[in-house]
Amino acid sequence: MMTPHINAKQGDFAETVLMPGDPLRAKYIADTFLTDPREVTNVRNMLGFTGTYKGKPISVMAHGMGVPSVSIYVHELITFYGVKNLIRVGTSGGVSEEVKVKDIIVAMGAGSASLTNRTRFAGYDYAATADFGLLKTCWEVEQRLGSKAKFGNIFTNDLFYGCDDNKTPALLKMNILGVDMETSELYAIAAQKRVKALSILTVSDHIITGEETTAEQRQTSFSQMIELALETAFKAS
């Protein structure tokens, strides 16, 4: 069954899907890390692929930018294609002094500036958290790989440009590691649909220090993040 945004057939997706924001990163992951990848969807150039990793079926599909976009693709993957495990692999702006550019953040939970979780949670604040099983598996894999990933809370913001002047001090006060634009929505939908989700992020720039990574540095740290995500998916499946 095709959806308005995904033209894959039933059975085209594995139960575990890695989700970057950028469609071209989805293609890069499939071509670089998966065995015998095949394109399964391309509506609006939001590319999705399925292959194998160490013999196990794994899919990778982009989710676009922001809460509205990720909500569409996550909902349709779960509801119409039976996906059970979703691992976001994206970028984040660093906030905490403990975090440097090129570091990997594993998001235990995500606060949000978006009203979507309050809308689905009767107007109250919702604690959007990762699946504990995936989180525990990721920590065990990280200990073996030695990637020195930081585990902690992040913040999902609706705005890429512009920010409430009071927001950054509040993020620092509450020891928020980084900021992205999708994780809180991913976690909330996964909880509502009773599936598993985890968000693993590479710090591409730092909000406080202004430090940024080069293209080469992003490529290296991105590969470390993908290895952590794939090994987590492999062990958890």
Phi and psi in degrees as a GROMACS rama.xvg file:
@    title "Ramachandran Plot"
@    xaxis  label "Phi"
@    yaxis  label "Psi"
@TYPE xy
-84.4983  155.76  MET-2
-116.201  174.777  THR-3
-61.5619  -18.8453  PRO-4
-122.615  -7.15584  HIS-5
-135.41  123.47  ILE-6
-104.997  23.396  ASN-7
-74.1366  158.276  ALA-8
-91.6011  162.701  LYS-9
-58.2977  134.831  GLN-10
89.3651  -5.6407  GLY-11
-73.5364  -27.6455  ASP-12
-98.5448  139.829  PHE-13
-72.6404  166.968  ALA-14
-70.0214  -19.4372  GLU-15
-113.352  128.12  THR-16
-128.955  126.875  VAL-17
-87.0167  137.114  LEU-18
-130.135  98.9183  MET-19
-83.6393  166.581  PRO-20
-75.9518  -40.8437  GLY-21
-85.1972  125.383  ASP-22
-57.6197  -35.9122  PRO-23
-71.0382  -27.9592  LEU-24
-70.3487  -33.5766  ARG-25
-61.2392  -43.142  ALA-26
-64.9082  -41.4403  LYS-27
-60.6669  -44.7291  TYR-28
-61.551  -46.6699  ILE-29
-61.7174  -46.7689  ALA-30
-69.5969  -31.9038  ASP-31
-91.3276  -36.3663  THR-32
-114.002  -19.09  PHE-33
-100.664  152.122  LEU-34
-93.5258  132.857  THR-35
50.2208  52.7698  ASP-36
-71.8076  146.798  PRO-37
-133.829  141.922  ARG-38
-73.7123  130.034  GLU-39
-115.866  -15.3676  VAL-40
-154.436  148.325  THR-41
-152.288  20.2213  ASN-42
-60.0027  130.661  VAL-43
55.3224  26.4328  ARG-44
61.4825  20.7725  ASN-45
-87.6199  90.8467  MET-46
-78.939  144.197  LEU-47
-137.144  144.772  GLY-48
-138.217  153.66  PHE-49
-132.702  135.325  THR-50
-151.054  -151.33  GLY-51
-130.436  153.727  THR-52
-129.988  114.038  TYR-53
53.0236  38.1688  LYS-54
88.7231  -7.65478  GLY-55
-102.265  137.697  LYS-56
-63.7544  131.493  PRO-57
-139.59  138.618  ILE-58
-113.133  158.806  SER-59
-139.034  130.629  VAL-60
-145.804  139.07  MET-61
-72.3949  153.519  ALA-62
-122.29  2.27686  HIS-63
76.8418  -165.844  GLY-64
-112.226  131.907  MET-65
93.2892  165.448  GLY-66
-59.0024  -48.0406  VAL-67
-59.7598  -40.136  PRO-68
-69.3483  -48.9927  SER-69
-63.6407  -32.7429  VAL-70
-64.2711  -36.8223  SER-71
-64.4262  -51.4103  ILE-72
-72.7097  -38.0879  TYR-73
-65.1797  -45.1391  VAL-74
-57.909  -47.521  HIS-75
-70.1945  -37.4549  GLU-76
-62.2739  -41.7963  LEU-77
-73.3778  -50.0109  ILE-78
-72.7481  -40.2063  THR-79
-105.986  -18.2193  PHE-80
-121.193  4.23214  TYR-81
68.463  24.5411  GLY-82
-69.4663  136.433  VAL-83
-112.405  -25.1133  LYS-84
-131.286  123.466  ASN-85
-124.423  123.883  LEU-86
-121.67  111.015  ILE-87
-76.0311  133.528  ARG-88
-127.008  97.8452  VAL-89
-140.367  -161.18  GLY-90
-113.819  162.017  THR-91
-145.78  150.083  SER-92
-86.6776  132.334  GLY-93
-75.8461  148.269  GLY-94
-124.94  -56.9845  VAL-95
-62.5656  148.567  SER-96
-66.951  -19.6267  GLU-97
-73.6279  -14.6881  GLU-98
-105.53  133.96  VAL-99
-117.619  161.901  LYS-100
-61.592  146.014  VAL-101
82.2383  -10.7567  LYS-102
-66.9232  157.618  ASP-103
-105.81  131.541  ILE-104
-111.208  130.337  ILE-105
-105.621  116.204  VAL-106
-82.1635  108.884  ALA-107
-71.886  -38.1425  MET-108
-152.409  166.189  GLY-109
-144.028  116.764  ALA-110
-74.1992  176.895  GLY-111
-156.719  146.327  SER-112
-88.5471  -12.5094  ALA-113
-75.9078  149.39  SER-114
-91.2971  1.66687  LEU-115
-63.3656  -40.5348  THR-116
-70.6387  -35.2952  ASN-117
-65.2044  -36.1007  ARG-118
-62.67  -42.8133  THR-119
-82.4189  -9.7124  ARG-120
-118.63  37.6693  PHE-121
57.4178  31.2139  ALA-122
86.7778  0.137468  GLY-123
-98.2749  164.883  TYR-124
-74.5875  134.758  ASP-125
-109.675  134.158  TYR-126
-84.4193  97.6216  ALA-127
-85.3288  108.769  ALA-128
-126.359  158.081  THR-129
-71.0738  158.112  ALA-130
-65.8692  130.823  ASP-131
-65.1328  -38.3487  PHE-132
-61.3657  -47.0183  GLY-133
-64.6844  -40.1632  LEU-134
-62.9584  -44.8955  LEU-135
-63.9442  -43.4374  LYS-136
-62.5014  -42.5912  THR-137
-61.3723  -41.6001  CYS-138
-63.226  -41.8182  TRP-139
-63.916  -41.3849  GLU-140
-65.8042  -41.9591  VAL-141
-61.7911  -38.0614  GLU-142
-62.7772  -35.8589  GLN-143
-74.7649  -41.4757  ARG-144
-78.2264  -26.867  LEU-145
69.5309  36.4298  GLY-146
-80.0099  -7.07549  SER-147
58.5935  37.4856  LYS-148
-66.5501  148.839  ALA-149
-97.4838  128.028  LYS-150
-104.757  124.455  PHE-151
177.72  -166.297  GLY-152
-94.2435  149.949  ASN-153
-126.684  -177.53  ILE-154
-132.525  131.901  PHE-155
-99.7328  117.519  THR-156
-108.987  146.257  ASN-157
-80.3029  -29.8619  ASP-158
-97.5795  130.299  LEU-159
-86.7694  -41.5133  PHE-160
-108.841  134.22  TYR-161
86.7203  145.142  GLY-162
-161.026  146.415  CYS-163
-58.2165  129.928  ASP-164
-60.4446  -24.061  ASP-165
-84.847  -10.4351  ASN-166
-71.1133  -47.7102  LYS-167
-60.826  -45.7284  THR-168
-58.2154  -36.0839  PRO-169
-67.782  -39.4882  ALA-170
-63.0886  -43.0103  LEU-171
-65.0482  -41.8936  LEU-172
-59.2452  -38.7456  LYS-173
-96.3958  15.4296  MET-174
57.6102  42.3985  ASN-175
-76.3334  129.187  ILE-176
-76.7232  -39.4894  LEU-177
-161.255  174.366  GLY-178
-127.552  131.588  VAL-179
-131.134  -164.457  ASP-180
-127.916  11.24  MET-181
-139.46  -26.0152  GLU-182
-61.8064  -42.1553  THR-183
-60.82  -35.7113  SER-184
-70.5559  -42.6573  GLU-185
-56.5657  -47.4114  LEU-186
-66.1581  -39.1522  TYR-187
-67.8111  -44.2789  ALA-188
-65.332  -41.3909  ILE-189
-60.205  -42.4022  ALA-190
-64.3307  -43.7774  ALA-191
-63.3686  -37.8476  GLN-192
-91.1824  -0.491339  LYS-193
63.088  43.067  ARG-194
-123.109  -179.504  VAL-195
-106.694  140.649  LYS-196
-143.998  149.047  ALA-197
-148.723  146.39  LEU-198
-122.797  122.381  SER-199
-119.813  125.416  ILE-200
-128.298  144.529  LEU-201
-100.689  131.001  THR-202
-76.9206  111.928  VAL-203
-94.4037  -21.3398  SER-204
-157.972  167.133  ASP-205
-122.827  123.9  HIS-206
-64.5501  -35.3274  ILE-207
-83.3379  -49.1694  ILE-208
-85.3137  -19.8895  THR-209
79.6982  2.026  GLY-210
-68.4606  142.781  GLU-211
-132.289  154.602  GLU-212
-89.792  154.767  THR-213
-82.4357  169.183  THR-214
-60.3752  -39.2316  ALA-215
-67.3103  -41.3901  GLU-216
-65.1894  -40.2296  GLN-217
-62.7236  -38.8907  ARG-218
-62.9057  -43.2751  GLN-219
-66.2888  -50.0575  THR-220
-68.7457  -31.807  SER-221
-61.0819  -42.792  PHE-222
-64.1567  -38.0862  SER-223
-63.1983  -40.4194  GLN-224
-64.0414  -43.2955  MET-225
-64.7489  -40.6619  ILE-226
-61.3386  -43.4785  GLU-227
-61.144  -43.3673  LEU-228
-66.451  -44.3537  ALA-229
-66.638  -41.3462  LEU-230
-67.0331  -34.5959  GLU-231
-65.1232  -46.1487  THR-232
-62.6762  -40.8786  ALA-233
-64.4382  -44.5946  PHE-234
-72.0797  -31.9851  LYS-235
-81.5569  -20.5401  ALA-236
